[in-house]
């Protein structure tokens, strides 16, 4: 596994401190989201590309929400050789969506009461 400097930053890790294998990567995923991420990885092996949104837990305990977009590369025999992808931190957008949803619900209650 190789991570860019930006992916290390998103995960709150020092340069060179990326996971060495899939099991260490799954250790970065929030426990409540691991099964879904494992399912997304299994689907990636079948479909060849995928997108998933899940939470990660940084070494300092911070929880962030990310969107990962991945593409599987196969060799001439069809065996998986590499996964390329991007990870985007959407934590702020998720929080804004929750605030907007709560505001809309409060407004709907106010209108219903009037």
SVG drawing of the C-alpha trace seen along z (x, -y; Angstrom):
<svg xmlns="http://www.w3.org/2000/svg" viewBox="-51 -30 59 46">
<polyline fill="none" stroke="black" stroke-width="0.4" points="0.0,0.0 1.3,-3.4 -0.4,-6.6 0.2,-10.2 1.1,-12.9 -2.5,-14.2 -4.0,-10.8 -1.5,-10.6 -2.7,-14.1 -6.4,-13.2 -5.7,-10.1 -3.7,-12.1 -0.5,-10.1 3.1,-11.0 5.0,-10.7 5.7,-7.0 3.3,-5.8 0.8,-4.3 -0.8,-0.9 1.4,2.0 -1.5,4.3 -5.3,4.5 -5.7,5.5 -3.9,2.4 -6.0,0.3 -9.2,1.8 -7.8,0.8 -8.1,-2.8 -11.8,-2.4 -14.4,-3.2 -15.5,0.2 -19.2,-0.5 -18.2,-1.0 -15.7,1.9 -18.2,4.5 -19.4,2.0 -15.9,1.2 -15.0,4.9 -18.1,5.4 -17.0,2.4 -13.6,4.0 -15.2,7.3 -17.4,5.5 -14.3,3.8 -12.7,7.2 -15.8,8.1 -16.8,4.7 -13.3,3.2 -14.3,-0.2 -16.2,-1.7 -17.0,-4.5 -17.6,-4.3 -18.2,-6.7 -17.1,-5.7 -15.5,-7.1 -11.9,-6.7 -10.4,-7.0 -7.2,-9.0 -4.3,-8.0 -5.3,-11.0 -8.9,-9.7 -10.4,-12.2 -13.2,-10.7 -13.4,-11.9 -15.7,-11.0 -14.1,-10.2 -15.2,-9.3 -13.0,-6.8 -13.1,-6.2 -11.1,-3.2 -10.2,-1.4 -8.8,2.1 -6.0,3.0 -5.6,6.6 -2.7,8.3 -3.0,10.1 -4.3,13.2 -7.0,11.2 -5.5,11.4 -5.8,8.2 -2.4,6.4 -3.1,2.9 -5.8,0.5 -5.6,-3.1 -7.8,-5.7 -8.5,-8.9 -9.7,-9.8 -11.5,-13.0 -12.2,-14.3 -15.9,-15.2 -16.2,-15.7 -17.1,-19.3 -19.7,-18.7 -21.3,-15.9 -21.6,-18.2 -23.1,-21.0 -25.7,-18.5 -26.6,-17.4 -27.0,-21.1 -29.1,-21.8 -31.3,-18.8 -31.8,-19.8 -32.7,-23.3 -35.2,-22.1 -36.8,-19.8 -37.1,-22.7 -38.6,-24.9 -41.1,-22.3 -42.1,-21.9 -42.6,-25.6 -44.7,-25.8 -46.8,-22.9 -47.4,-24.5 -48.6,-27.8"/>
</svg>
